[in-house]
Amino acid sequence: MKKRLIALALITVLAITSLIGCSPKEETGNTKVVLNEVAHSIFYAPMYVAIEEGYFEDEGIDLELVCGFGADKVMTAVLSGEADIGFMGSESSIYTYNEGANDYVVNFAQLTQRAGNFLVSREEMLDFKWEDLKNTYVLGGRKGGMPQMVFEYILKQNGINPEEDLEINQNIDFGSTAAAFSEDQGDFTVEFEPHATSLEKAGKGYVVASLGEDSGYVPYTAFSAKGSYIEKNPEVIQSFTNALQKGMDYVQSHTPEEIAQVITPQFEETDLDTLTTIVKRYYDQDTWKSNLIFEKESFELLQDILDSAGELSKRAPYENLVNTEFAKKAAK
C-alpha cells in the first residue's frame, strides 16, 4: 500500500513537473521565429497587420519581433544566428554576398516597392520641380544609405549633379534631421514618416515630392534568411510568407482608415488621425505590392541605384540572392 502511494505521488509530481516545463511552443504547437526588423515604421504596415490580425499564429508561428535599428545590425543578427529572419534593405544582401560570405542571406519576400521618404520644403511649393533644388541646402541621409542613394538617383535622373548643383548635409544622424530642420537648418529635408507629417502639422514644412513615386518601383525592403536556414526550414519560411501574404491581401482590400485602426497597437505613441494620414500617403503612392514576389527587374534597378551612387563593387546574380518559390506559392 505504501509503495502504491509513493508511486502515485511520484506520478503526480512528474505530471506537475511536465506541465510546468511546457513552453508556449509546446502548448500551442507553434514554431518560434525571431524576426529582426531594420526599423519600426508605419512604412511596413502589411507586416503589422499580419501580426495584429493573428496571421502568424494561424500559420503555426510564434513570432518574436525585435528592432535592430539599422541594416548593419539586422544583418549581423541574422548571420550570427541571433535572428532567424531579417527585414531590411536588399542592398545589404548584395554587400554581404560581394564580400564573400559563405552562408549568405537570400531574399525570399519583398514587402515595399517604393521608397518611403519624402522631400519637405520650408515653403509651400504647389508646382515643385526637382530643378528647384539647384543652389539650395538640403538635409539628406548618410552616404551609402538607401534614402540618400535614392535621392541622388532622382537628382541625376533630372539632370542635377548632387556634388555640384546643391549642398547636401549628410552629417546629421538618422531621425534627427526633422529636429534640425525645425530649428531653421536647411531649405529642404528628406524625411521618412512620421517626421514628414509631423513637420507639416507643426507648420514647419511642406511635403512637396515623394521619392517613392519619382524613383520608380524600387525593392526597398525585403525579408531574408541565411541560405542554410531556408534549406533546413522550408516549411517555416513558407508559413511565414503565407502570413505576410495575408497581410498584403488585407491592405489591398481595405481602406487606409481600416489599416490604421488595425495597426494602432503597434504605434501607441501616434494618434489615430496622424496614423491614418501617414497610411494614406503610403497607400496612395502604391507602396505595397499585391504579392511578395521579388522580381528580377526590381533587383536590377536596385543595383543600378547602388552603381550610380558608387557603392557597388560588382553586380550580384539575382538567381543567387533571390528565391521566389515561397512567395509564388503564397500568392496562389
N, C-alpha and C positions, 0 to 999 in steps of 0.2 A: 504493500500500500504506500509506504514511504517513498519507494523508488518510483512508483507511478506518479505521486505528487511532485517529486523532483523533476521527473521527465516532463510533466505538464508545465511546470514552472519554467523549465528551460525552453520549451516550445513557445510559451508566451513571451519570454524575454527576447528570443530570436525573432519572433514575429514583429514585436515592437521595434526592435533594433533595425530590422529590414525596412520598416516603414519610415523610420527616422532618416535612414540612409538614402531614401529615394530622392533623386534630384528632379527638378522640374522637367528635365528632358525625359527621364524615365516615366514620370507620371503622365505626361502628355504624349509621349512618343515622338515629340518633335526633335529636330536636329539643331543644335546650337551653331549659329553662324555669326561671326564677328565682322561687321561692316564698318570700315573706316572711311568717313567722308571728308572731302577737302575743306568744306565749309558748311555751315548750317544756314541755308539760304532758301528764300521763297522761290528762287530760280529753279529749284529742284522739286517743285510741288508734286509731280506724279509719284515720286518715291514716298513722300509723306502721306499722300492719300492711301497708298498701298499699306502703309504702317497703321494709320488710323482706322482704316476700314477692315483691318484684320486679315488682309490677303496673304500675308506671310504665314500666319498661323494656319490658315486654310490649306496652305501648301506644305504643311508639316515642318515649318521653320521657326525656331525660336531665335529671333533676330536681336542682336546687341549692336546698337548704333553708337559709334564713337566718332568724335570730331577731331580730325588730325591737324586742322589749322595750317594747311599748306600741302601742296602736292608732293614735295620732297619728304615730308613726314609720313604721308599716306603710303608712298612707295616704300619707304623704309619699313613700315609696319607690315606690309604685305610680303616683302622679300624675306623678312626675318621670321615670318610665321605668326607674328603677334596678331595680325588680322587675316581673315580668310579671303575677304574680297575688299578691293579698294575702289573708291569712287572719286575720280579726279580727271583732269585734262588728259586727253590721249597723247599729248606730246611727251608726257613723262614716260610712257611705254616705249616711244621711239628713242628717247635719250638712253634709256636703260639698255635697250637692245643694241644700239650702236656702241655702247661702252663695253659690250662683250659679255653680258650676263648669261650664264649657262641656263638657269631656270628662270627665264624672263617672263614678264607678265603678258597675258593675252587679253585683249578686249573682247568681251562676249555680248555686251548690250550697250547701245548708245541711248542716252536719255535726252539731252538737249541738242538741237540742231541750229541754234542761233547763239551768237554771243549775248551775254546777259547784261552788258553795261551800256550806259547812255552818256551822251555829251550834254553837259549842263553849262549854260551861259549865264553870265551875270546880268545880262539884259535880255528882255524878251525879243526873239527874232523869229517872226512868223514865216519868213521866206529864207531861212538859213540855207546856205550853200557851203560845202566843205572849203571852198576857196576863201571863205570869210575868216578862216583860221590863220591865213598868212599874216605875219608880223604881229602875232598875239602870243600871250604867255599862257600855257596850258599845264595843269596839274595832271600828270599821267601816271602810269604804273611802272613797276620795276623792270629793268632791262631783262629780256628773255622770258618774261611772264606773258601768258596769253592775252590779258587785257591790253598790254602795251603793243604786243606784236600785231594784234588785230587792228588796233588804232593806226599803227604805222602802215599796215597793209592798205587800209582805206585811204589814207593820205596819198600814198603812192599811186593808187588806182585813180585818184583825182588830180594827178599831176603835181602833187605837193611833196617837196623834199623835207622829211622830218628833221634833218640836221641843219638845214639852211633857211627854210622859209618861215620857221616859227621856233619858239623856245619851249621845250618840254621839260618840266621838272620831274625827275624820276627818283628823287631822294626822300620822298615822304612815304612813311610806312602805309601799307595797305590798310584801309579803314580809317586813316587819319586825314585823307585828302579833303573830305567834306568839311571837317572842322577847320582846316586851313583855309578852304575856300570861303567859308562863312566869316572868317576873320580878314577878308579882303585880299587874300593871296590869289593871284591868277585872274585871267579873263574868262577862262573856261576850265572845267574839270571833267575827268572821265570817271563816272561813278556806277557802282552796282546798286541794286536795291538792298535795303530800304533807304539808302543815303540820297539817291536822286529825288525820290518823292519827299523825303524829309526836308531837303533844301527848298523844294517848291512850296511845301506847306508853311515853312518858316519865312517865306518871302525873300529868300537869299539867292535864288537861282531859278532858271527855267530850262526844262528838258527841251533841247532843240533838234536832237538827232538820236537815232538808235543805231548803235554799232552792229547790232544783230541783223537789222534789216539791210544795212549798207555793205556788210562783209559777205553776205550770201549764206548758204547753208553750211555752216562750219560744225564739225563734230566736237563741240566744246567740252562736253563731259561724257564719260562712259564708265561702265563697270568692268573691272578686270581682276584676274587672279593669276597666280603662277600656273604655268603650263602643267606642272606636276599635280597641283591641286585639282585642276579641271579634269585631268586624266583619271585621278583616283576617285573623284566625287561627281561624276556627270549627272547623277540624279539630283544632287543638291543644287548644282548650277541650273539645271532645268527647272526645278521647283522655284528657285529664287527668281529666275527670269519670268516664269509664269505669273508670279505675284506682281512683279513690276509691270507686266503687260496689262494686268487688270487695272493697275493704277493709271496707265496710259489710256486705256479704254474709258476710264471714268472721266478724265479731263477732256477727252474728245466729245463726250456726250452730255456734259454738264456745263452750267454757266460759271463765269468767274466768281459770282456771288456764292454759288453752291460749293465750289472748290475751296474758296477762302474759309467758309464755315467749317468744312471738314478738317482742314489743316491748322485751325486755330490753336489746338492744344500744343502744337509744335512751336508756336510763336506767341507765347502768352504776354510778352513784353510789347507786342504790336497790337494796336486797337483794330477792330474788325474793319472799320472804314478804310484805314490805311492799307491793311492786308488785302482787301478787295481791290483797291486801286492798283496795287502792285501786281496782283494776279492778272488783272485785266490787261495791264500793259504788256506782260509776257504773253498772255493769251492772244492778244491782237496781233503780235508780231510773229505768230506761228512758231513759238519757241520749242514746243514739244512735238516730237514725232508721233505718228499714229501707231508706229511699231518700234521695236528696239533693234532693228537690223542695221548694222554699221556698214554702209555701202562703200565700195571702193572709190567712187568719185569723191565722196566726202573726205576719205582718208588722204587722197592725193591733194585735195585743196588744202587740208591741214599742213601737209608737207610743203606746199607752195608758200604758205604763210611763214612757216619756220625758215624756209630757204630765203625768202625775201628779207627776213629780219637778221640773217646771218647767223642763225642758231642751229643750222642743220649741217652736220659733218658729211653725211651721205644719206641718201634716201633709203628708207627701210621697206622691206617687202610686205605688202598688205596681207598676203597669204600666211605669213608667219605670225603677224601681230593681231589679226582679227579672226574670230571664229563666229560665224553667223548661224551655226547649226541650232543653237538653243533658242535664239530669237525667232528664227523661222518657224520652229515648232510651236512656240508660244503664241505666235501671231495667227495660227490656223484656227 
